[in-house]
Amino acid sequence: MLRRLDASDALREVKPLCVRFLKDQSKENAVILRRALEQLTDDACQELHEYLLLPLVLVLKKEKREALVAETVASIRVVLEKTKVNDESLFSDIFLQLLFVVSAVKGNLQVSSTSEEVKLEVCNALKSLINCALPRVLLHLYSLDFRLCLSHAVTILLLLAEKERNRKLQIAAMDCLGTLACNTVNDIFKSAALFEKAGNAFAGFFPGISIALTRVILDAENRSQKVSAVAFKIWGHVIHICLGDTYLEALCPDDEEEKQKTKMPVVCRNEEWAKSTAEKLLILVDKVLPSLAVCADHVKLAALEWAHTLLLQCSRSLEVLAPTVLQMVLALSADDSERVSMQSCSVLDEVANQMLALDSLSLTEILEEDFHRTLGKFPRIFRTGSEDEKLNLVKLLCGYLRIFRTKIAKILMSPTVCQRLLGILFLVTEFDTGKLNLLAEQTTSLDFQNAVDPAINCCRNQFLHFTNMNIYREFAVVCKLLGTYGDIMMLMDALRNKIEESARHRKQAVLVLTNVLRSLTEDTEGGHASAKLEDSGFIGSLLEYFVSKNLWDLPLTGAEGAEGTADAIQQRSLCIIPLDKMNSNILQSCLLLDAVAVLSQLSSNFQPLLRICLCPMLEKADSPNYLVSHVACTTLWQVAKACGYSSISELIHHNTDYIANTVLFKLRHPSSHGDVTRIVQALAKHSDKSSAGLLEDVGHEVLNALDFCHKDNALPFLKVLASIVVYLNTWFPAAPKMGGLKDSVTTQVPPSKTFRQFVEEFHRCKTLSADMEFTDEELESSEAVPGQDVCDVEMDEKPPVPGHIRLLVQVLKRCIHLQSSSNIYIQTAVLSIIKHAVTPMSCYQDELLPVVHLLWKPLVARFQKDDWHLCAKAFEVVGSLAETSRDFIRERTLREVWPRLAKFLHSQHAVSKNKGKAYEITSAFKYQLVLLRQLGSISCQLEVQEQGIDLLTSAVVPYLELSQPLKLQEAAVECIENLARCSADTVWYCVVMAHCTSETPWSPGPPLQPLPLGKTPCSENSNVLRVMAFLTSLDGQQE
């Protein structure tokens, strides 16, 4: 701690140490003295500073031992830090003596070869000496009389900064140089007169200082990022005091008498000198700036501070440097580092504000010339340059627009400049439409509600000249600046003209227009412009143009024609769409959808404009191209949010009036409105239960259109009906039915009955059944009017049939005659409709059963053909009917369907034997697999008895062989287990007969003749063993 001693006590304590140090000039005594000096207070040092400094300076003049010199200089620094020097002679003596320590007298006063420790201490002591000097002494420092000594100090410090390899020493030397140039926090140095004198003095050293610091920055062999940063800082300050606009305006030249006395060359800081210096300085700046590309962030920040000084504080004197320095700031404005980028933008903003305040026409003209020169570089760089060169060029363009700000509108008033800038933007975003990835695009996420900027997703990897998406993001910033500060109406007109002119730049024009409009939604400054667009009706006009037939209705896939009418199929089969054209159409559709989303966010009241775009967006939402469909769904969601809805279904529900009008009108004229089917399919997909009424109206209108179209042209309408049926099935699921044998074991004979009694009872029931058997005609006539007698008895009124059930009845009736179509697509669509339509009707048997009766014969006829794909679809329909109709179709199924299925399985068993993987892709294998997987469950639902189970089991058991494909074996085991739930004995008998090789006689009872059967099979077939184990478990459950 510092001891509070007055001057006499301090002298009494320090004097012996000073005397001993003078007598014995050793390092130990120097250390003891320095430590004692460090304990003194500032007041004591101030009173005793001359006494304390005198012995130290005397020793420094004579001593050459480096260790002792270093400690002596350190002691001088300690005293100087605690005092103020007001004596010019003392200041000069110490200043010169410190310089002599590091100067080689015989080497033209160059830096001596003393140690780095001594040099570092001298730099720190010089810095402390200048900081402790009072204004009168400092004026002497910058006077002409002292100019020679000052020049030597500057030379020594520059040599230390440039030649030394100790980075601490380099930084200390440059800091000392900065302090000499009044770069300090000391209030003494804030005097205008002092700054003027320092500027006059350093003007003569300016070329040497600039060259030396440039070498320090560019020193590639021993580059230190911190050293470079300090060099930029000191260089900027020296430029400021020598060429600052404020100092040059109030400049007073040095006294002529003093000039004559010293007879030294003195620089006169006039306009001519400033111009000449700026031209020479430009050469150094051109060498330094390219090195910033590989510098660390703190060096770039120091360079930005240096650029800030040149652009704002020396704007008039260094006007010739402004374009070059601005290019550096512009490039750093989009640096990867957020700190550097923010600092660059801050500098650009200050420059832009200064240009507006001062109305600097000359600088503006220079910048405009460089701006045009930059535009001229784009074609060459984007066709032959690297990704980094392209990114830097777009960043440079972005920076110019950031500087111009409100002058952008004036610059773009020239049609030539406007067209040239738009041409550059079109070049940057030119698309490569020759790839396959757009056709194969499958988005990894269906969460379109959280999608941001779908344009980036659809354009990713589609640009011809770059793959780095940072270039696209900089392009978006350029568009944002154009929208914020440019004439929005002029830009919109120019871009719309480009869209109308030709298809070559249409996609790029839409992309630029969308990004310009998006800037109005993101920036508060764009509120006035967006209101102007809305008041002028421009948004509605642009929206109508976007959804016009020429732009909106584009073929997206080569297979689109397969879903249209027969005439359309024939016409499109003759027209092959090239790959690049198809990709171009996909991109254009996505970009237009994104533009619609932006327009919805731009308008404060977009609700009335939904009548223009809602149905076209729904049509794109059901596009056969997955990317277009996904972007359309995203657009629908964004439009819904813009209109205040929480979901797409709510958007549809609240706008059903004109959706219905549009759809119904198009359905009445299907030949000229082929997109109506996709609109209805998207409507069904994105609606919810609240819009069921709309779907019912649309469904009835589709049925009317179906009645008036040719049978071969029914496919589009059937696809619409299929969509409606599927979603009605989702919204109105069937109530679960109890009963069936799917999850329970079949009812067995009561244990009190003997096997003989069971056989007798079975024979008696069989005889009665044969006597009461109906003919086919009687059975059909009795089934055609089910429940007639019951209806006469029941007096209660039936509840009204819901509208969706009435619609499903009408849909199923239309499917009756369409099942016989020769078009496989129509047959498949009809079977899919029947499969899904009967499920919601399971609770309305009075409506369901008559329709099932009418559908049955055409359905059974599907099993007579050799088209296994259709047979599989028809069998799936039988499964749905079994679940909903059960008893009504049991006998029909056993009589008309089961034998045909069993026959197929029997015949195909030999075909599939020992087949490999190639067989699994055939339609016959797929049909076999469907039958084996579902026959058991359907039998359980229909509660099939022994006769039907025996027929199916005998057809399925051969598939237990290990020579069958593995999937068929697994499906056969599962099927037999389900059949066993209906009649375990029948299944057991069939399995044993097929796979038992034992001849052991066996009889279930004494009255019956024994048969050559074994109780357990001798087969080693794992599938048979698994089935037998399952049958055993069923017996255990029964017991």
N, C-alpha and C positions, 0 to 999 in steps of 0.2 A: 504494500500500500504506500501511497505517497505520504511523506511526512510533512506536516504543516510547519515549515521553518521560514523565518524571515530571511532577508538577504544576508545579514551578518552571520546568522547561524549556519546558513547554507555555505557561505564562503569559508567559515571556520572548519566545516566538515570536508569540503571538497578541495580546499587549498593544498593540504598535505598530499593528497592523491595526485594533484596536478604537478606539484614539485617533484614527487617521486617518479612520475611518468617522464618528466623532462630529463631527470638524471639517469634513469634506467628505462630506456625505450624498448620495453619487452611486450610481448603479446599478453602476458599475464597481467601486467600493470594496466594495459589498455582495456582489458576486459573488466578489471576492478573499477576503473574510472567510468566505463560506460554504464555499468550497473548502478553506480552511485548517481550518475546523471539521470538515469531513468527514474530514480526515486524522488527527484526534485520536483517542486510544483512549477507551474507555468509562470507564476509571478516571480519566483526566485530566479528562474532561468532568464526571464526578460531583463531583470536588473543586472544580472551577472553574465549575460551572453557574450559580451566582448572579452571579458576575462576568461571565460571558459573556452571560447573558440580560439584564442590566441595560441596557447600551447599546442593545440591540436593541429592548427595550420602550420606552425613552425616544424613540428615533427613530420608532417606530410610533405613539406618541401625537401627535407633531407633524406627521409627513409625510403628504402627500396625493397625491403622485405615484404612479400605479398601478404602474409598472414597479418603482420602488424599494420600494413596500410589498410587492409580491409576493416580491421577493428577500429582504426582511427577514423576512417570515413563513416563507419557506423555510429561512432560517438558524435561526430559532427551532425549527422542526420538527426540523432536524438535531441540535440540542443536546438536545431533549426525547427523541429516539429513543435517545440514548446515556446517559441519566441517569434517576434516580428522584427525584421531587419529594416532599418530606416537610413543606414549609412551606405552611401554609394560606394565608397572605397572598400568598406568591409565586404559588401556584396560582390564587388568586382574581384577582390582578392580571393575570396572563397570560390567564386565561379571559375576563375582561371586556374586555380590550384587543382580543383577537381578535374578539369579538362586535361591538365598536364599529366595527371595520374594515368589516364587511358590513352595518351597521345604518344606517338613515337616521334621524337624531336628530329631524328636524322632521316626520317622517312616521309618528308613533306607533310609532317604533322598528321600522319595517318594513325589508325588505331594501333596501340602498342600490343605486344604479345603477352601482357599480364593475364592473370587467371580470370576465369569467368566470374568467380566470387567477387573479385575486386570491381570488375566492370558492372556487375549487378548492383553493388553497394553505391558506386558512383552515380549510376542512373537514378537510384532512389534518393540519394542525397541532393542531386541537382533538382529533382522534382520538388523536394521539400524546401530547397532554397528559393525556388521561384514562387512557391505557394506562400512563403512567409515574408516575401518582399512587399513593402508598401507601395502605393501608386507612384510616388516620386521616384523610387528606385526602379520600378518597372518601366517608367517613361525613359529613364536613363538606359535601361536594357535595350529598348527598341530605337534609341537615338542613333544618329549617324556615327557619333564618336565610338559607340560600342558595336557597330555593325560587323566589324571584322571578327571580333570575339564571338558574336552570335552566329556568324556564318560558320565558324569553326565548330561550334557546338552542334549546329544542325548537321554538319558533315559527319562528325563523329557518331552522332545518334543514328543517322541513316546507314552508316557503314555497319554499326552494331546490329541494326535490324535486318540488314540485307545479308551480311556475311556470316554472322554467328549462327550456330546450329542449336544452341541452348534456347529452347522456346520461351522460358521464363525471361531470359535476358532480352530476347527479341521484343517481347511484349513490353517489358520495362522500358526499353529504349524508345519504343513508339509512344508509350504513355508519357514519357518525359518530353518527347517532341510535341505531343499534343498540348502539354502544359505550357511549353514555351510559346505555343500558338494560341494561348488563352483558352484552351479547352479544359476548363476546370469548374468545379462548383463554387469556388471561392467568389464571394460577392465583389471583391476588389476588381476582378477581371471583367465585370459587367459595364465598366465605364465605356461610353461611346468613343471618347478621345483615345483611350487605351487600345480599343479595337482598331481604330483608324491607324494608330502608330504601328500596331502589330501587323496590320495588313500591308502597310507600306514596306515594312521590313521584310516580311515573308514573300512579298511579290518578287523580290530578287531571287529568293530560294525556290520559288514555285516549280520551275522546270525540273530541278534536281530532285525535289521532294516527290513529285509526281512519277518520275521515272523510277526512282528507288522503290517506292511503295508498289508500283506496278510489278516490278521484279519480285518483290516479296509475295504478292498475290499469285503470280504465275510460276513460282518456284516449284516445279513438278518433282524435283529430286527429293526435297525435304519439306513437302507441303504439310502444314499444320492448319487445320480448319480454324482453330482459335486465333492463330496468328493472322490468317487471312481476314477474319472478321474484324480484328483490331485495326489492320491496315486500311480496310474500307472506312472504318469510323474516323480515323485520323485524317485520311485523305479527304473525306467529305468536309471535315471541319476546316482544313487548310484552304480548300476551294471556296468555302463560305466566307472566310475572313478576307481572302484576296479578291474574289469575284462576286461577292454578294451584292445584289441590286441595291440594297439599303445603304451599304457602305460606299459604293461607287457614286451614288447620287450626292451624298454629303461629303465628298472627298475634299480634303485640303492638302495640297502638295507640301512636301518637306521644305523647310526653310532654305532659301537659295544660299544664304551665307554659310550655313552648315555644310551644304554640298561643296562649296568652294574650299572650305577648310579641310574637309576629309579627302577631297580629290578622288573619291570612290565612284564607280559607276552606280548610278541610282536609277531604279525603274520608276517610270512615271505611269501611274495607273489611269490611263485615259481610255477613250472608246477604241482607239486604234490598237492599243496594247491588249485590251480585252478581246477584241475580235481575233487578233493574231494568236493569242494564247488559246482561245476556244478551238481554233482550227487545229492547232498542234495537239491539244488535249483529246480531240476526237480520235486521233490515231491510237493513243493509248487505250481509250475506252473501247475501241473496236477490238483490241487484243484481249482485253480483260473479260468482257461480257460472255464470250463463248465458254469460258471456264466454269461458269456458274452451273452448267448442266450437271456436273458431277460433284457439286459441293454439298455440304451438310446444310441442315435447315438454319442453323444460327449464322452461317456465312451468307445465305440468301437473305436473311432478315437484316443483316448488316448492310448488304448491298442495296436493299430496298430503302434503308435509312439514308444511305449515300445518294441514291436516286431521288429521294424526297428532297434532299438539299439542293441538288442540281435543278430539278424541275420547278420547285416552288420558291426557292430563295435566290436562285441565279437564273431565272427564266429569261430575262432580257439579255444578260451578258453572255449566257451560254445557250442561246436559242438554237444554234446550229447543232448542238448535242441533243436537243430534245427528242427528235424522232428515234435516234439510236437508243437512248436511255428508255424511252417509252416502250420500244419493242421488247426490251428486257423485262420491264414491269408487266407488260401485257402477257408475255410468256409465263411469268411467275404467277399471274393471277389465277391460273388453272393448275397450279402445282398440286401434287398429290398430298402434300402436307397442308392441313387445314390452317395452321398458323401463318404459313407463308402465303397461302391463297387469300386469307382475310386481310393480311397486311398489304398485299398488292392491290386488292380491290379498294382498300382505304386510300392508298396513294392515288389510284386512278380517280377516285371520287373527288379528292382534293384538287387534282389537276383539272378535272372537268369543271368544278365550281370556280376555279381561278380563271379558266377560259371564258366562262359565262360572265364573270364579274368584270374582267378586264377587256372582254371582247377582243381577244388576241387574234386578229385576222391573219397575221403572218404565220403563227403557230398552227392555226386551223388550216391554212392553205398547205402548209408542209405536211400536216397529218393527212389531209385529203389526198395529196399526191402519193404518200406512202400507202394509204388505204387502197388506191387504185393499183399501185404496184403490187401490193399483196394479193389482190384479186387476180392479177395476171399470173401469179405463181401456181394457182390451183390446178389448172389442167395438167401441167407437167408433173407436179408433185403427186397428184392423185392417180396418175397413170403409171408412174415409174418410181415413186418414192417409197420409203419404208413407212410402217405404221406410226412410228414415233414422229417422223417428219409431217405426216398428215395430221396427227393430233396437235402438234405444235402450231401448224398453220391455222387450223380451225380455232385454236385458243387465241392466236394473234388476231384473227378476224373478230372474235368475241370481245377482245380487249378494246379494239378500235371503236366498236359500237358502244361499249361502255363509256368511253371517253366522249364520244360525240353526243350521246344522250338526245337532248331536244333538237340537236342539229341534224339528226337522222332524217326527220321529215323533210328538211330543206334539201339535204343531199339527194334523197330519193325522188325529189320533184323532177329531176332530169330523167326522161324515159330511158335514155341510154344506160345510165347508172342503175336504174331500177331493174331493167331487163338483164343487165350483166350480173347483178347480185343474185337475182332469182336463178339465172343460169348456173351460177356457182353452187347454189344450194341444191339445184337439181343434179348437178354433177356429183356432189358429195353423197347424195342419197340415191344414186342410181342402183337399181335392183338387178340381181342375177336370177333370172327366171328359168334357167336351164337345169336346175337340180330337181331331184325326186323327193326331197325331204318335206315339201309342203303337202304333197299328196299322201305321204305316209305319216304326217304329223299326228301324234297322239299326245295330248296334254297329260301331264302326270297328276294334275289335280282337277277335281270337278268343283272346287270351291270358288266359283266365279264371283261370289258375293264379296270376297276379299281380294279380288284381282285388282291390281293397280297398273294403269297405263297399258292396256292390252296391245297398243300399237307396238311397243317395244318387244312384246312376246311374239307377235306375228311377224315382225320384221327381223328378229334375231337371226344372224347368220345368212341373211338374204341380200345384204349389200354387196355390190360388185367390187368396190374398191377398198373395203376394210372389213375386218372381223372384230376389232377392238370396239366394244360398245361405248367406251368413254368418248369416242369420236361422235357417236350419235348423241350422247348427252350434251356435249358441247354444241352440237348443231341445235339441240332443243333450246339451249341458252341463247343462241343467236336469234332464233325465232321469237323467244320471249322478249328480248330487247327490241326487236322490230315491232312487236305488238304493243309494247309499253310506251315507246317513244316515237314510233313512226305514225304516219297518217293511215289509220286502220282502214278507212273506206277505200283509199287509193290502192292499198295492198290487196284488199279483198277483190277489187275489180280486176287488178292485174293477174291475180292467181286464178280467178274464175275464167278469164280469157284464155289463160294457159290450158286450163282443163278442157275448154271447148275447142281449142285450136286443133289438137291432135291427141292420139292415144300415147304418143311417145313419152311425154313428160306428165301424163295425167296422174299417175300414182304419186310421183314426187310432189306435184302441185297440191294434191289433196293432203299429203303428209305435212308440207310446209304450212298450208292454210290451217290445218288442225292445230299444229303447235303454236301458231300465231294467236289463234283464238283461245287456246288454253292459257296463254299468258294473261288474258283478260280475266280469267276466272281465278287465277292464283295471286294476282297483284292488285292491291287496293287502288293503285294509280290507274288501273284499267277500268274502274267502275264507270267513269264518265263515258268512255268509248263504248263499253258494252251497252249502256243505256241508249246511246246514240244509235247503235246498230238495231236495238230492239224497237225504238221509236220509229225508225225508218222502215220497219218491216223486212229488214235485210235477213234476219234469222229465218223467218218463215219462207222467204223466197229461196234462200240457200238450201233449206231443208227440202223443199219441193224439187229443187234441181238435183240434189243428191239421190233422192229415191225415184228419179225419173227412169223410164224403161231403158234408155240407152246406157246409163251408168250402172243401174242396179241389177237388172236381169241379165246375168252372165252365166254361161255354162261352166260349171265347176268340175265336173267329172265326165269322163267318156261314157260312163255307164248310166248317165242320167236318163237317157232315152228309154232304157229298159223298164222304167216305171211309168211311162206315159202311155198314150193310146197306141193302137196298132199303126196308125198313119204316122204318128210322131216317131215311133221306133224305126219304121222304114226310112223316114226322112233323115233321121240322125245317123242311121247306119251308113248312109252315103257320105256323111260329113265327119271326117276324122279331125279331132282337135289336137294340134301340136302340143307337146309338153310345155314349152315356154309360154304359149298362149294360155294354157290351163293354169299354170302357176301365176301368171300375170292377173288372171281373173280372180284367183283366190286372194292374192294380195290386195287387189283393188276393193274387193268386197270387205275385207277386214278393215282397211283404212277408212272406207266410207262409214262403216258401223262405228268406228272410233270417233269419226267426225260428228256423227249424230249424237253420241254421248256427250261430246264437248258442247255442242249447241244446246243440249238440254240443261247443262250446268250454267250456261251463259245467260239463258233467259230467266227472268224472274217469274214469269207465268208461262210455263211450257205446256200446261194442261190443254189449251185449245189446239195446240199444234200436234197433239197425239193422233188426231184424225188423219194426219198426213203420213206419219211414220210408224204407227204401232203395228198395223198389219204387215207391212214390209219387213219389219224387224222379226215378227213371229215367223214369217216365211223363211228368213235366214236362220232362225233358231233351229229349224228342222232340216238344215242343209245336209246333203250327203257327205260333205267334207267336214271332218271333225273340227278342224281349226276354225272354220267360218262359224260353225254351230256354237262353239265355245265363246268366241268373241261376241256373237249375237246375244247369247245369254248374259254375258257380262254387260253389254250395252243395255239390255232390257232392265237389268238390275240397277244400273246407274240412272237410267231414265226414271225408274220407279222412285228412287231416292230423291231425284231432282223435283219430282212432282209431289213429294210428301207421303209416299206409300212405303210400307214396311217390307213388302215382298212383291214378286212378279205376279203372284196369284191375286193379290189385292189390287194391283194395277189393272189386271184383266177384269176382275169383278166390278170395279167402279167405272169401267169403260165398255161394258157389254153392249150398250146401245148401238154405237157405231161400229163395233166389231161385228155384231150380228148383221147389221145392214150391209156392211162390206162383204162379209162371207156369203150371206144369202144371195146377194146380187151376183157374186162371182160363180156361185154354184149353179145359178140359172143360166150362166153363159160359160160353161166349162171349157169350150173349145178355144176361147180367147183369153182365158184366165187359168192357165195350167198351174199357177202357184197356189191356188186355193187349197189343194189337198195338203200341202205342207203347212199352210196357215192353220188348218183345222188340227193337224197332228200336233203342232207346237202348242196350240190352244189347249188341247187335251192334256199334254204333258205338263204344262206349267200352271194349270188351273188347280183348284181344290174343290171340295164338296159344295162350297157356296156357289160355284158356277155350273152346277149340274143342270140347271134349267137352260142355260145357254147351250150346253152341249146337246141337250135333248132337242132343242129347236134346230140346231145345226145337223144333228143326226137325221131328223125327219126330212130335212131339205136334201141331204145327201142321198137318202133313199129315193126321193122323188127324181133326183138327177140320175140315179142308177136305173130307174124304171125306163127312162127315155134314152139311155145310151145303148150302143150295140154291146152284145155280150163280150166281144173281144176287147172292148175299151173299158171294161169294168174295173180293171186292176187298181187304178188310182183311188177310186171311190171305196173299194174294198179295204185298201190300206187305211183310209180315213176311218172307216167303220171299225176296223181292228183296233186302232188307237183309242177310239171312243169306248169301245167295249172293255179294253184292258183297264182303262182308268175308272170306268164305272165299277168294274170288278174290285178295284182297289178301294174306292170310296164306300161301296156298299157290299162288304164281304158277306158270304153266306154264314148263317148261324150254324154252329157245330151240331151234327146229328149224333144221337146216341144209337148204339146198336152195331151190328156187324161183328165179324169174328177176327178183325185185324189184330187186336191185342189180347184176345182171350182164347182159351182152348175150347175146341168144339164140344158141344154137349154130348155126353156119352150115355150109353144104355144104363139104366139104374142097376146097381149091383144085385138087386134082388132077383132080376130076371136071369135065367140060364141062357146059354148061347142057343139052345134048341128053340126056346120060346121066342128069342129075338128073330131067328130065321123064319119061324112060322108067322110072326106078326108082319115081317117084311113081305112075305109071299102074299099075305092077305091084302095088304095095302097096294101092292103092285097090281093085283087083279082088279081092285076097285078103280085104280087110276086108269087102267086100260079100258074099262067099261065107260068111263066118263070123259074120255079124251075128245077134245074139240077138233074140228077141222080148222085149217088155216083161215078160211073165210069167216067162220064163226068167231074164232079168236080175235081177228082184226076188227070185226063189227062190234064185238063186245068191248074191245079196248078203245074203240073210237069214241064211245060215249061213256066214259068212266063216271061212276057215281051217280047215274041218272036217278035210280030209285032213292038213293039217299037224299038227293036234292029235293025230291018231292016231299020228303018227310021233314027236312030241316026248314024251319020257318025264319031263322035268324038271317038278317041281311049280311052279305059279305062286306068286309072293309074295302074301301076303294083301292084299286091297284095303283101303285106309284107310277109316276111318269116314266122313270127309267126302265121299269119292267115292261111297260107297254112298248117302249122303243126297242128293247131287246127282243120282244116277240116279233115285231115287224122285221128286225134285222135277220132273225133266224128264218123267218118265212122266205126272205129274199135268197137265203142260202140254199134253199131246197133245190131249185132248178140249176143254180150255178155250180153245184157239185159235179154235174155231168159235163162241164166245160172241157174242151180239149187242151186248153192253156194250163200248163202245169203251175204257173205262178198264181193263176186264179184259183185253181183247186187248193193249193197250199194256203192261200189267204183265207179261203172259205172255211177250211178245216180249223185254222187257227181261231177264226171268229167263233165258230161253234164251241170249241174247247173252252174259251173264256166267257162266252155269253151265258152258258147254262149254269154257271156257278152262282151268280147273284139271284137266279130264279129258283134255287132249291127250296126256298121258303114259300114259293107260290106255285104249288103243284098243279092247280087248276089251269094255269097258263102254260106251265112247262110241259106237262105230259102230252097234250094234243100236238104241240110242235115237235116233240121228240118222236111221236108216232109218224109224223110226216117226213121227218129227216131220216128215219131209220133205213128205209130201203135204199135210197141213194148212197147212204153211208156204207151199208154192207157191200154195195157194188164195188166200193174201192178195193175190197180184199180179193176181188176176182182178177185184178190186173197184176202184171209182173213188175210194176213200178214200186220197188220196196220202200222208196222214200215216202211216197204217198200212203202206202200201207202203214208205215210207222206213224205218220201223222194221224191217220184214221184210227189207229189203235189208241193213240193218246186221247182222241175224242171219246172213244168207248170208255176209257178210264174216267173221264169227267162225267159222262152219263151214268156210269155205275155209281159214282159218288153222290149224284143228285137224284137219280130216278130209281135205282136199286130194284125193288120188286117188279116195277113196270117193265124193265128190260131183261130180267133174269132169264126167263124161258127163251126169249128171242136170242139172247146172247149164246145160250147153250145150244140152241138148235141151228143158228145161222153163222155164228162167228167162231165158236170154239173149234168145230171140225176143221175149218179152213186154216186156223192158226196151227192146230196140231199137225195137219198135213204138211204145212210148210216146215215146221220144226223137224218132222220125220225125214222129209226129203233133203233138207239142208244139212242134216247131221253128218251125212257122209261127205258132203262138199267141204265142210269146215274142218274135217279131221286132218290132223297133222299139218295145219296151215301155220305160216309164220306171221311176222308183223305186217307184211304187205297185205294180207287178207283183211286186216282190221280197218283199212280205209275204204272198203267196199260197202255199198249200200246194203247188201245182203247181210253182212256181219252186223251192221248197225241195227238192222231190223231184228235179227236174232237177239241181240243184246237187249233191245227195248222190250221184246216179248218176255224174255226170261226174267227181267228185272220187275216187270209190272203184272204179269199174269197171276202170281200168287196173291198180291195185295188186292187186285180186282176180284179174284175169287172169294176172298174174305169179305169184301164189301157186299158182294151179291149173295153171300151165304150159299155157295154152290154145294150140292150134295154129292154122294158117292159116285154117281155115274159121270158127272162132269169132271170130278177130281180124277177119276180113273183115266179118262180120255187125255187130260193134260199131263198127268204124271207119267203115263207111258211115253209121251212125246218129250218130256223134259229129262227123264232118267238117263237116257243115252248121253246126255251132255255132262254126266258125272265122270265120264272116261277121261283119263289123264292125257289122252291124245288130242283133246279139244283145246282151243286157245284158252289161256288162263282166265281171261275176263269172262268167257262163257261158262267156265267151270264155276267160278265164284257166283255168278248170277244164277246158275242152275241150283246150287246149294241153297241160296237164299229163297228161290222160288219154291223148292220142295218143302222147305221149312214152313213157308206160309201156307202151302197146300195142306200140310200135315195138321195145321190148326183147324182146317175144315173137316178132314177125315184122315185121322192118323193111321187107321187100319188099312185103308186103301193104299195110302202111300207106302206103308210098310210092305204090303203084299207086292206092289210093283217093284220096289227096290230089291226085295229078296229074290223075286223071279228073274230079275235081270242080272244080279251080281252074286247069287249064291251057287256054288258048285257042289255042295254036299248032297248026297242022296239019302240021307237019314229020314226014315218015315216019321211023319208027325201028324197028329190029329188033335183038334181042339176039344173033342168030346168022343165018348164011346160010340154013340150012334153013327158017327160019320166015319167014312173010310179014310184011313191015313194016306197022306200025300208025301211024296219024296221031297220034303223041305227040312232045312235045318233051322234051329232057333237063332243062330248067329251066322252071318255071312262069312264065308271063307276068304273073301277078297281082301287084298292088301291095299285097295284103293283108299286113299286118305279122305276123299270126298264122301265115299260110301260110309266109312267109319264115322265121319262127322255127322252125317244124316242119321245113322242108327243111334248115335249117342243122343242126338236131339230127340228122337222118338222115345228113347228110354226116359229122358227127362220129362217128357209129356206124361208118360205112364206114372212116373213118380208124383207129379203134380196132381193127377187124378186121384191117386191113393191118398 
